[in-house]
Structure formats: structure tokens, C-alpha cells
Amino acid sequence: MNIENIELQRFKPKQGDLVIAADGGYLNLQKIGYSSDLIIGDFDSLEFIPQGENVIRLPKEKNDTDTLFAVKIGLDKGYKNFVIYGGIGGRLDHTFANIQTLAYIAEYGGRGFLVGEGNAITAIKNSEIEFSKDKKGIISVFCNGSKATGVYLTGLKYPLINYTLTSDMPLGVSNEFIGIESSVSVRNGMLIIIYNL
């Protein structure tokens, strides 16, 4: 999957996209003049409950985060690509939960991106992600799970060939794009990839 196929820099839904506002995301959408197909949450961040037929109110005590619940609805409706805005920064535990949500998406055959703070984060399982030669900045690759085998980092400053990454050694931190086409792939396992926008 080529990264250029997904609009990451700014929120601009296309026809056929499903726009879900999770809790406080509802106000953020309103501020930039967009409406949502669904509004989901326990609304603890929003501090009021939106009204309408497209509102799904969740209990405050639940196993799924509002974001994961929204992703599950998208997957149930057949969507495979997710771009999650506003999921980086703020509370560290929420950011980590959102990264785990990316892993959930990858586990179910999709591709998700967290976008914010000048970065994008994604997860790949037994898969590959490609970047154009115009991509600049830092890219870091981490194992999600005990180990990931058959890892290839090509076209980056520090390449890896058929390597095994483990969750207890951050070898993939602070790599760099070098002005040529590049890719990250894993034969068996899951990787979390963080890079500059």
C-alpha cells in the first residue's frame, strides 16, 4: 500500500467516506465546518450529549475506548482504511490506547493512521508500507508483540535486511528518509511505524 493513497496532512473527507466523531471530536469537526455521519462516545470530554438519530451514547464504564468502538463500527460496515485525527498528544495513556487501536485495525486486515503533532503513526502486520522519494524527516519502527521476523527497511539511512525485531530492544528508533523511494515490511509479525508528516 502506497502512503500517497491516503490524505494525511489535513482532514478532507471524500464521497463515500464514513466520518465518525468520537466524543470531543464532535466539537473539533464543528469548528472546521464539517458534519459527521455518526457521533459516538460517553461524552465525558464533551460535557454534553449531542442530540440526533446519528448519536450513539456509550456507558462511561466499558471495555472499549470511544475510538476503538468507532473503529469497530467502521470495520463492521466494511471499511478497511482509517485516519484518526486528534488521537496523539494530551494524555499519554490515551495516545497509547490509540496506538493499540491501530494494532487492532491491522489485526483485522485494515490500515489505520493516527495523525497529529506533526506525525503519523501506523501499524502493519505481515505487510508493507511504501514512501515516495519526496518523503523527509525521521521514521521509527518498533516491534508490536514479542517479535517480528523478516523485517526489511529499504531506502532508509539505516537499512535492515531480513531482521528480527523484538519488543525489548528499540533498534528501529530515529531512522531517516534519504530522498529515494523507501519501504518498511515485515514477513511475520506486527510493526508500529512513526514518521514525520
N, CA and C of each residue as an Amber inpcrd file, in Angstrom:
protein
   591
   0.8390000  -1.1850000   0.0000000   0.0000000   0.0000000   0.0000000
   0.8820000   1.2460000   0.0000000   0.6540000   2.1490000  -0.9060000
   1.4390000   3.3670000  -1.0180000   0.8390000   4.4500000  -0.1340000
   1.6830000   5.0930000   0.6420000   1.2270000   6.1100000   1.5860000
   0.5520000   7.2780000   0.8820000   0.9120000   7.5370000  -0.3580000
   0.3240000   8.6570000  -1.0810000  -1.1710000   8.4500000  -1.3490000
  -1.6700000   7.2460000  -1.1880000  -3.0850000   6.9800000  -1.4430000
  -4.0050000   7.4860000  -0.3410000  -3.4490000   7.8850000   0.7850000
  -4.2760000   8.3300000   1.9010000  -3.9060000   9.7590000   2.2540000
  -4.9170000  10.6200000   2.3300000  -4.7120000  12.0150000   2.6830000
  -4.4370000  12.1100000   4.1820000  -3.2030000  12.4850000   4.5440000
  -2.8370000  12.5340000   5.9480000  -2.6740000  13.9500000   6.4810000
  -2.3590000  14.8850000   5.6300000  -1.9750000  16.1990000   6.1230000
  -3.1550000  16.9850000   6.6880000  -4.3180000  16.8860000   6.0810000
  -5.4520000  17.6550000   6.5610000  -6.7250000  16.8380000   6.4150000
  -7.6890000  17.1660000   7.2260000  -8.9600000  16.4580000   7.1940000
  -9.7810000  16.9570000   6.0170000 -10.0340000  16.0820000   5.0690000
 -10.8310000  16.4500000   3.9070000 -11.5200000  15.1830000   3.4030000
 -12.6670000  14.8320000   4.0000000 -13.3340000  13.5820000   3.5980000
 -13.8100000  13.6200000   2.1580000 -13.7640000  12.4550000   1.5430000
 -14.2230000  12.3030000   0.1640000 -15.5660000  11.5920000   0.1580000
 -16.2410000  11.6600000  -0.9780000 -17.5240000  10.9820000  -1.1040000
 -17.3340000   9.4810000  -0.8490000 -18.1960000   8.9280000  -0.0270000
 -18.0990000   7.5160000   0.3160000 -17.3720000   7.2560000   1.6150000
 -16.6620000   8.2730000   2.1450000 -16.0100000   8.1200000   3.4440000
 -17.0600000   8.1230000   4.5470000 -16.7700000   7.4370000   5.6160000
 -17.6040000   7.4440000   6.8080000 -16.9110000   8.3090000   7.8450000
 -17.5470000   9.4040000   8.2320000 -16.9740000  10.3290000   9.2070000
 -17.6330000  10.0790000  10.5550000 -16.8120000   9.6520000  11.5100000
 -17.3100000   9.3750000  12.8560000 -16.6240000  10.3310000  13.8280000
 -17.4180000  11.0570000  14.5940000 -16.8810000  11.9210000  15.6460000
 -16.9510000  11.1620000  16.9570000 -15.7890000  10.9470000  17.5690000
 -15.7370000  10.2650000  18.8600000 -15.6060000  11.3180000  19.9570000
 -16.6380000  11.4190000  20.7720000 -16.6790000  12.3150000  21.9340000
 -16.2750000  13.7360000  21.5570000 -15.1530000  14.2470000  22.0890000
 -14.7460000  15.6290000  21.8490000 -14.4460000  15.9470000  20.3950000
 -14.2480000  14.9220000  19.5690000 -14.0540000  15.1420000  18.1390000
 -15.2410000  15.8230000  17.4830000 -16.4080000  15.7100000  18.1120000
 -17.6260000  16.3500000  17.5870000 -17.4450000  17.8620000  17.5090000
 -16.9250000  18.4750000  18.5830000 -16.6990000  19.9270000  18.5800000
 -15.6120000  20.3220000  17.5980000 -14.5570000  19.5060000  17.5080000
 -13.4800000  19.8110000  16.5610000 -13.9920000  19.8190000  15.1310000
 -14.8700000  18.8770000  14.7950000 -15.4620000  18.8660000  13.4530000
 -16.3020000  20.1160000  13.2140000 -17.0910000  20.4890000  14.2070000
 -17.9150000  21.6920000  14.0660000 -17.0600000  22.9320000  13.8370000
 -15.9330000  23.0190000  14.5390000 -15.0500000  24.1920000  14.4250000
 -14.5100000  24.3620000  13.0170000 -14.2760000  23.2450000  12.3100000
 -13.7340000  23.3590000  10.9500000 -14.8130000  23.2190000   9.8720000
 -16.0780000  23.2060000  10.3170000 -17.1950000  23.2690000   9.3720000
 -17.6080000  21.9630000   8.7460000 -17.3250000  20.8430000   9.4010000
 -17.7310000  19.5440000   8.8740000 -18.7680000  18.9000000   9.7910000
 -19.6290000  18.1220000   9.1890000 -20.5870000  17.3350000   9.9630000
 -20.1120000  15.8890000   9.9720000 -20.7160000  15.0850000  10.8360000
 -20.3120000  13.6890000  10.9470000 -21.4870000  12.7800000  10.6340000
 -21.1520000  11.6050000  10.1030000 -22.1870000  10.6070000   9.8330000
 -22.6700000   9.9740000  11.1310000 -21.7360000   9.7830000  12.0660000
 -22.0570000   9.2330000  13.3760000 -21.3340000  10.0200000  14.4570000
 -21.9640000  10.1300000  15.6210000 -21.3520000  10.7480000  16.7930000
 -21.4050000   9.7080000  17.8990000 -20.2140000   9.3360000  18.4070000
 -20.1130000   8.2150000  19.3330000 -19.3580000   8.6520000  20.5830000
 -19.7920000   8.1720000  21.7330000 -18.9960000   8.4030000  22.9270000
 -19.7860000   8.3250000  24.2080000 -19.0340000   8.3520000  25.3150000
 -19.6800000   8.5060000  26.6180000 -19.8200000   9.9870000  26.9410000
 -19.1810000  10.8270000  26.1380000 -19.2850000  12.2820000  26.1730000
 -18.7860000  12.8860000  27.4830000 -17.7960000  12.2140000  28.0840000
 -17.1650000  12.7920000  29.2670000 -16.2580000  13.9610000  28.8860000
 -15.6410000  13.9080000  27.7060000 -14.8070000  15.0230000  27.2410000
 -15.6700000  16.1740000  26.7410000 -16.7770000  15.8570000  26.1290000
 -17.6490000  16.8650000  25.5300000 -18.4490000  17.6250000  26.5870000
 -18.8070000  16.9460000  27.6630000 -19.5520000  17.5190000  28.7850000
 -20.9890000  17.8850000  28.4410000 -21.4710000  17.4400000  27.3020000
 -22.9000000  17.4850000  26.9970000 -23.1700000  16.3710000  26.0000000
 -24.4120000  16.0190000  25.8430000 -24.7690000  14.9110000  24.9540000
 -25.4300000  15.4730000  23.7000000 -24.8010000  15.3050000  22.5310000
 -25.4240000  15.7720000  21.2900000 -26.7510000  15.0430000  21.0550000
 -27.6110000  15.6780000  20.3180000 -28.9160000  15.1020000  20.0200000
 -29.0010000  14.7360000  18.5420000 -29.7230000  13.6880000  18.2360000
 -29.9320000  13.2950000  16.8490000 -29.9480000  11.7920000  16.6920000
 -30.4620000  11.3500000  15.5670000 -30.5590000   9.9140000  15.2950000
 -29.2050000   9.2750000  15.0380000 -28.1990000  10.0890000  14.7280000
 -26.8680000   9.5480000  14.4330000 -25.9660000   9.5200000  15.6680000
 -26.5330000   9.7070000  16.8520000 -25.7650000   9.7220000  18.0990000
 -25.8530000   8.3540000  18.7720000 -24.6910000   7.7950000  19.1110000
 -24.6230000   6.5430000  19.8640000 -23.9630000   6.8610000  21.2030000
 -24.7580000   6.7960000  22.2660000 -24.2210000   7.0960000  23.6000000
 -23.7150000   5.8140000  24.2390000 -22.4670000   5.8560000  24.6930000
 -21.8370000   4.7100000  25.3310000 -21.7850000   4.9230000  26.8390000
 -21.7910000   3.8450000  27.5990000 -21.6440000   3.9980000  29.0500000
 -20.2310000   4.4470000  29.4060000 -20.0820000   5.1380000  30.5170000
 -18.7570000   5.5870000  30.9480000 -17.8650000   4.4080000  31.3200000
 -18.4340000   3.3790000  31.9170000 -17.6660000   2.1970000  32.2920000
 -17.8460000   1.1330000  31.2130000 -16.7700000   0.9020000  30.4420000
 -16.8460000  -0.0050000  29.2960000 -15.4560000  -0.5310000  28.9940000
 -15.3820000  -1.5790000  28.2120000 -14.0870000  -2.1630000  27.8450000
 -13.4260000  -1.4330000  26.6780000 -14.2000000  -0.9770000  25.7110000
 -13.6620000  -0.2960000  24.5310000 -13.5590000   1.2060000  24.7740000
 -12.4770000   1.8080000  24.2780000 -12.4380000   3.2690000  24.2460000
 -13.4400000   3.7530000  23.2100000 -13.7770000   5.0380000  23.2710000
 -14.6830000   5.5970000  22.2690000 -14.1050000   5.4140000  20.8650000
 -12.7820000   5.5940000  20.7330000 -12.1300000   5.4540000  19.4270000
 -12.2100000   4.0230000  18.9200000 -11.9180000   3.0610000  19.7810000
 -11.9930000   1.6620000  19.3570000 -13.4170000   1.2800000  18.9860000
 -14.3860000   1.7630000  19.7290000 -15.7850000   1.4780000  19.3930000
 -16.1090000   2.0230000  18.0000000 -15.6330000   3.2480000  17.7030000
 -15.8620000   3.8470000  16.3850000 -15.1990000   3.0170000  15.2830000
 -13.9820000   2.5480000  15.5510000 -13.2750000   1.7090000  14.5690000
 -14.0440000   0.4130000  14.3240000 -14.5490000  -0.2000000  15.3600000
 -15.3050000  -1.4460000  15.2050000 -16.5370000  -1.2440000  14.3340000
 -17.1970000  -0.0980000  14.4910000 -18.3410000   0.2010000  13.6330000
 -17.8880000   0.3250000  12.1800000 -16.7780000   1.0360000  11.9690000
 -16.2560000   1.1680000  10.6030000 -15.9140000  -0.1760000   9.9890000
 -15.2470000  -1.0370000  10.7480000 -14.9050000  -2.3760000  10.2470000
 -16.1610000  -3.1790000   9.9330000 -17.1650000  -3.0900000  10.8050000
 -18.4300000  -3.8070000  10.5710000 -19.1190000  -3.3390000   9.3030000
 -18.8990000  -2.0710000   8.9350000 -19.5040000  -1.5220000   7.7240000
 -18.6450000  -1.7690000   6.4820000 -17.5190000  -2.4790000   6.6540000
 -16.6920000  -2.8520000   5.5120000 -15.5410000  -1.9220000   5.2040000
 -15.3140000  -0.9220000   6.0300000 -14.1910000  -0.0110000   5.7970000
 -12.8890000  -0.6680000   6.2500000 -11.8180000  -0.4110000   5.5070000
 -10.5090000  -1.0030000   5.8070000  -9.4400000   0.0410000   6.1120000
  -9.6280000   1.2630000   5.6790000  -8.6540000   2.3220000   5.8970000
  -9.2250000   3.3720000   6.8500000  -8.4610000   3.6990000   7.8840000
  -8.9030000   4.6280000   8.9100000  -7.8440000   5.6950000   9.1220000
  -8.2740000   6.9520000   9.1690000  -7.3920000   8.0510000   9.5450000
  -8.0130000   8.6930000  10.7740000  -7.2740000   8.6530000  11.8760000
  -7.7810000   9.1260000  13.1600000  -7.0630000  10.4210000  13.5090000
  -7.8300000  11.5110000  13.5720000  -7.2860000  12.8220000  13.9140000
  -7.5280000  13.0870000  15.3980000  -6.6010000  13.7920000  16.0290000
  -6.7790000  14.1650000  17.4240000  -6.4700000  13.0460000  18.4010000
  -5.8000000  11.9990000  17.9440000  -5.5230000  10.8600000  18.8120000
  -4.1060000  10.8130000  19.3490000  -3.3140000  11.8680000  19.0810000
  -1.9370000  11.9490000  19.5700000  -1.8260000  13.1790000  20.4580000
  -1.1070000  13.0480000  21.5360000  -0.9380000  14.1800000  22.4430000
  -1.9190000  14.0930000  23.6020000  -1.8870000  15.0920000  24.4530000
  -2.7500000  15.0480000  25.6260000  -2.2920000  13.9500000  26.5710000
  -3.2360000  13.1650000  27.0510000  -2.9050000  12.0970000  27.9880000
  -2.1320000  10.9840000  27.2880000  -0.9900000  10.6080000  27.8630000
  -0.1390000   9.5790000  27.2770000  -0.8560000   8.2330000  27.1980000
  -1.6660000   7.8950000  28.2220000  -2.3700000   6.6170000  28.1950000
  -3.3820000   6.5680000  27.0620000  -3.9960000   7.7050000  26.7290000
  -4.9350000   7.7380000  25.6000000  -4.2000000   7.5570000  24.2750000
  -3.0280000   8.2120000  24.1460000  -2.2380000   8.0260000  22.9280000
  -1.8360000   6.5600000  22.7690000  -1.3960000   5.9440000  23.8640000
  -1.0050000   4.5360000  23.8030000  -2.2000000   3.6520000  23.4480000
  -3.3680000   3.9490000  24.0120000  -4.5840000   3.1910000  23.6700000
  -4.9070000   3.3430000  22.1890000  -4.6840000   4.5250000  21.6360000
  -4.9490000   4.7390000  20.2150000  -3.9510000   3.9800000  19.3370000
  -2.7010000   3.8590000  19.7930000  -1.7300000   3.0440000  19.0590000
  -2.1630000   1.5770000  19.0840000  -2.6740000   1.1200000  20.2220000
  -3.1960000  -0.2430000  20.2790000  -4.4000000  -0.4090000  19.3530000
  -5.1770000   0.6480000  19.1800000  -6.2970000   0.6020000  18.2270000
  -5.7870000   0.4050000  16.8000000  -4.6410000   1.0270000  16.4650000
  -4.0290000   0.7900000  15.1460000  -3.6670000  -0.6830000  14.9820000
  -3.1400000  -1.2840000  16.0530000  -2.7980000  -2.7060000  16.0080000
  -4.0500000  -3.5480000  15.8120000  -5.1480000  -3.1550000  16.4410000
  -6.4300000  -3.8580000  16.2730000  -6.8670000  -3.8090000  14.8070000
  -6.7650000  -2.6380000  14.2090000  -7.1360000  -2.4880000  12.7940000
  -6.2780000  -3.3980000  11.9210000  -4.9600000  -3.4010000  12.1570000
  -4.0540000  -4.2460000  11.3710000  -4.3810000  -5.7270000  11.5660000
  -4.7220000  -6.0960000  12.7890000  -5.0620000  -7.4830000  13.0890000
  -6.2730000  -7.9460000  12.2830000  -7.1640000  -7.0200000  11.9740000
  -8.3740000  -7.3500000  11.2240000  -8.2670000  -6.9680000   9.7460000
  -7.0290000  -6.8550000   9.2660000  -6.8140000  -6.6970000   7.8230000
  -6.9320000  -5.2920000   7.2960000  -6.9690000  -4.2900000   8.1630000
  -7.0790000  -2.9120000   7.7090000  -5.7920000  -2.1510000   7.9240000
  -5.8450000  -0.8670000   7.6340000  -4.7080000   0.0230000   7.8560000
  -5.2330000   1.2900000   8.5020000  -4.6900000   1.6180000   9.6510000
  -5.0970000   2.8220000  10.3530000  -3.9290000   3.7640000  10.5320000
  -4.2360000   5.0580000  10.6160000  -3.2350000   6.0940000  10.8340000
  -3.7160000   7.0270000  11.9320000  -2.8560000   7.3160000  12.8860000
  -3.0590000   8.4080000  13.8250000  -2.3210000   9.6010000  13.2690000
  -2.9690000  10.7580000  13.2380000  -2.3660000  11.9420000  12.6490000
  -2.4510000  13.0940000  13.6380000  -1.3240000  13.7220000  13.9210000
  -1.3090000  14.8800000  14.8030000   0.0850000  15.1690000  15.3120000
   0.2550000  16.3580000  15.8930000   1.5420000  16.7510000  16.4730000
   2.6780000  16.6800000  15.4410000   2.3460000  16.8370000  14.1520000
   3.3610000  16.7870000  13.1070000   3.8260000  15.3970000  12.7330000
   3.1180000  14.3740000  13.2210000   3.4940000  12.9860000  12.9750000
   2.3150000  12.1540000  12.4920000   2.6550000  11.0150000  11.9280000
   1.6730000   9.9730000  11.6340000   2.1950000   8.6850000  12.2540000
   1.2810000   7.8750000  12.7440000   1.6120000   6.5710000  13.3100000
   0.7260000   5.5440000  12.6330000   1.2990000   4.4090000  12.2730000
   0.5050000   3.3400000  11.6910000   1.0350000   1.9990000  12.1980000
   0.2820000   0.9590000  11.9320000   0.6790000  -0.4080000  12.2740000
   0.5130000  -1.2810000  11.0450000   1.4850000  -2.1740000  10.8210000
   1.3610000  -3.1350000   9.7300000   1.5880000  -4.5410000  10.2770000
   0.8420000  -5.4810000   9.7390000   1.0020000  -6.8850000  10.1180000
   1.2100000  -7.7090000   8.8550000   2.3370000  -8.4540000   8.8050000
   2.6460000  -9.3020000   7.6520000   2.4330000  -8.5180000   6.3550000
   2.9560000  -7.3220000   6.3010000   2.6040000  -6.3990000   5.2290000
   3.7410000  -5.4310000   4.9550000   3.4450000  -4.4230000   4.1330000
   4.4490000  -3.4480000   3.7130000   3.8080000  -2.0780000   3.5950000
   4.5980000  -1.0450000   3.8330000   4.1830000   0.3260000   3.5630000
   5.3000000   0.9900000   2.7650000   4.9100000   1.7630000   1.7620000
   5.8830000   2.4000000   0.8700000   5.8090000   3.9140000   1.0050000
   6.9520000   4.5750000   0.7770000   7.0450000   6.0230000   0.8390000
   7.7250000   6.5320000  -0.4320000   7.2860000   7.6960000  -0.9100000
   7.8710000   8.2710000  -2.1210000   9.2350000   8.8800000  -1.8120000
   9.9710000   9.2070000  -2.8650000  11.3000000   9.8050000  -2.6910000
  11.2200000  11.2090000  -2.0970000  10.0380000  11.8160000  -2.1210000
   9.8660000  13.1570000  -1.5750000   9.7020000  13.1660000  -0.0570000
   9.5280000  12.0050000   0.5420000   9.3200000  11.9300000   1.9980000
  10.5860000  12.3560000   2.7180000  10.4280000  13.1880000   3.7560000
  11.5770000  13.7060000   4.5070000  11.3480000  13.5060000   5.9950000
  12.4460000  13.5780000   6.7510000  12.3360000  13.5640000   8.1990000
  12.7110000  12.2280000   8.8110000  12.1930000  12.0280000  10.0090000
  12.5240000  10.8670000  10.8310000  11.4290000   9.8120000  10.7050000
  11.8380000   8.5490000  10.7310000  10.9170000   7.4170000  10.7840000
  11.4600000   6.4300000  11.8190000  10.5800000   5.9540000  12.6860000
  10.9520000   4.9600000  13.6870000  10.0470000   3.7470000  13.5490000
  10.6300000   2.5800000  13.7360000   9.9100000   1.3100000  13.5480000
  10.1010000   0.4620000  14.7980000   8.9840000   0.0270000  15.3900000
   9.0310000  -0.7540000  16.6210000   8.2470000  -2.0520000  16.4630000
   8.7230000  -3.0730000  17.1200000   8.0100000  -4.3460000  17.1630000
   6.8100000  -4.2200000  18.0910000   5.6620000  -4.7050000  17.6500000
   4.4720000  -4.7680000  18.4910000   4.1460000  -6.2440000  18.7200000
   4.4490000  -6.7430000  19.8930000   4.3710000  -8.1760000  20.1720000
   5.7550000  -8.6430000  20.5820000   5.9120000  -9.9030000  20.8620000
   7.2100000 -10.3710000  21.3520000   8.3040000 -10.2500000  20.2950000
   7.9810000 -10.5730000  19.0320000   8.9780000 -10.4000000  17.9720000
   8.3000000 -10.2720000  16.6170000   9.0390000  -9.6710000  15.7010000
   8.6110000  -9.5340000  14.3050000   9.7670000 -10.0090000  13.4400000
   9.5150000 -10.9980000  12.5930000  10.5930000 -11.5830000  11.7840000
  10.4520000 -11.1940000  10.3210000  11.5720000 -11.2600000   9.6230000
  11.5670000 -10.8900000   8.2100000  11.3050000  -9.4120000   8.0180000
  11.9630000  -8.5800000   8.8340000  11.7810000  -7.1330000   8.7390000
  12.7860000  -6.5600000   7.7470000  12.2720000  -5.7600000   6.8220000
  13.1040000  -5.0860000   5.8260000  12.8410000  -3.5860000   5.8940000
  13.9040000  -2.8070000   6.0610000  13.8510000  -1.3610000   5.9430000
  14.7020000  -1.0080000   4.7360000  14.0710000  -0.5960000   3.6560000
  14.8130000  -0.3210000   2.4240000  14.6800000   1.1520000   2.0550000
  15.7530000   1.7090000   1.4910000  15.7450000   3.1020000   1.0570000
  15.8310000   4.0910000   2.2060000  16.2020000   3.6300000   3.3940000
  16.3660000   4.4970000   4.5550000  17.8410000   4.5970000   4.9270000
  18.1850000   5.5510000   5.7730000  19.5880000   5.7590000   6.1500000
  20.1750000   4.5090000   6.7950000  19.3940000   3.8370000   7.6290000
  19.8540000   2.6230000   8.2960000  18.9860000   1.4510000   7.8450000
  19.4340000   0.7010000   6.8510000  18.6150000  -0.4020000   6.3240000
  18.6700000  -1.6340000   7.2300000  17.6540000  -2.4500000   7.1100000
  17.6360000  -3.7770000   7.7150000  17.2390000  -4.7730000   6.6360000
  17.8460000  -5.9530000   6.6690000  17.5260000  -6.9950000   5.6930000
  17.2070000  -8.2780000   6.4480000  15.9630000  -8.7130000   6.3140000
  15.5170000  -9.9790000   6.9140000  15.8840000 -10.0510000   8.3970000
  15.5640000  -8.9900000   9.1110000  15.9520000  -8.8560000  10.5110000
  14.8000000  -9.2750000  11.4300000  15.1280000  -9.6450000  12.6600000
  14.1190000  -9.9210000  13.6820000  14.1580000  -8.8060000  14.7150000
  13.0650000  -8.0490000  14.8050000  12.9340000  -7.0190000  15.8290000
  12.1730000  -7.6090000  17.0150000  12.5370000  -7.1850000  18.2170000
  11.8530000  -7.6410000  19.4180000  11.3170000  -6.4370000  20.1880000
  10.3690000  -6.7050000  21.0780000   9.7160000  -5.6200000  21.8030000
  10.5750000  -5.0540000  22.9230000  11.6970000  -5.7080000  23.2370000
  12.5350000  -5.2200000  24.3390000  13.8130000  -4.5340000  23.8580000
  13.8960000  -4.2260000  22.5610000  15.0800000  -3.5690000  22.0100000
  14.6380000  -2.5540000  20.9480000  14.7290000  -1.2440000  21.2440000
  14.2420000  -0.2240000  20.3100000  15.2370000   0.1020000  19.1940000
  15.6770000  -0.9130000  18.4830000  16.6760000  -0.7350000  17.4280000
  16.1830000   0.1860000  16.3120000  14.8840000   0.1890000  16.0520000
  14.3680000   0.9250000  14.8990000  14.0870000   2.3920000  15.1320000
  14.5020000   2.9380000  16.2730000  14.2040000   4.3360000  16.5570000
  15.1100000   5.2740000  15.7500000  14.5640000   6.4050000  15.3500000
  15.3200000   7.5080000  14.7270000  16.0540000   7.1320000  13.4550000
  15.3700000   6.4570000  12.5400000  15.9050000   6.2680000  11.1980000
  15.5590000   7.5190000  10.3980000  16.0220000   7.5770000   9.1330000
  15.7960000   8.7920000   8.3440000  15.4830000   8.4620000   6.8970000
  14.5780000   9.2700000   6.3160000  14.3650000   9.2350000   4.8670000
  15.5460000   9.9270000   4.1930000  15.9530000   9.4320000   3.0260000
  17.1670000   9.9690000   2.3820000  16.9350000  10.4030000   0.9390000
  15.6840000  10.6690000   0.5630000  15.4050000  11.2180000  -0.7600000
  15.2650000  10.1930000  -1.8640000  15.0600000   8.9270000  -1.5040000
  14.7550000   7.9000000  -2.5050000  13.5160000   7.1380000  -2.0430000
  12.9120000   6.3850000  -2.9610000  11.7570000   5.5820000  -2.5680000
  12.1710000   4.6120000  -1.4720000  11.3020000   4.4380000  -0.4890000
  11.6340000   3.5990000   0.6520000  10.4270000   2.7850000   1.0680000
  10.6900000   1.7670000   1.8770000   9.5930000   0.9310000   2.3620000
   9.9820000   0.2580000   3.6640000   8.9440000  -0.1420000   4.3990000
   9.0810000  -0.9370000   5.6130000   8.1870000  -2.1420000   5.4360000
   8.7350000  -3.3370000   5.6500000   7.9150000  -4.5370000   5.5200000
   8.2640000  -5.5320000   6.6090000   7.3060000  -6.4060000   6.8970000
   7.5000000  -7.4640000   7.8790000   6.8280000  -8.7280000   7.3500000
   7.5640000  -9.8320000   7.3820000   7.0260000 -11.1040000   6.8890000
   6.0830000 -11.7440000   7.9090000   6.4750000 -11.7030000   9.1790000
   5.6760000 -12.3640000  10.2120000   5.7160000 -11.5310000  11.4840000
   4.6220000 -10.8700000  11.7860000   4.5460000 -10.0620000  12.9910000
   3.9430000  -8.7020000  12.7080000   3.9890000  -7.8510000  13.7160000
   3.3930000  -6.5240000  13.6000000   4.4080000  -5.4610000  13.9820000
   4.3830000  -4.3690000  13.2310000   5.2580000  -3.2320000  13.4750000
   4.4320000  -1.9730000  13.6970000   4.8980000  -1.1170000  14.6020000
   4.3700000   0.2280000  14.7650000   5.3640000   1.1750000  14.1160000
   4.8750000   2.0410000  13.2340000   5.7310000   2.9320000  12.4600000
   5.3140000   4.3680000  12.7450000   6.2740000   5.2020000  13.1390000
   6.0390000   6.6030000  13.4530000   6.9280000   7.4440000  12.5410000
   6.3490000   8.4220000  11.8690000   7.1530000   9.2380000  10.9690000
   6.6180000  10.6660000  10.9010000   7.5080000  11.5810000  10.4950000
   7.1520000  12.9870000  10.3510000   6.2410000  13.1880000   9.1580000
   5.3010000  14.1050000   9.3100000   4.4690000  14.4880000   8.1630000
   5.1480000  15.6020000   7.3950000
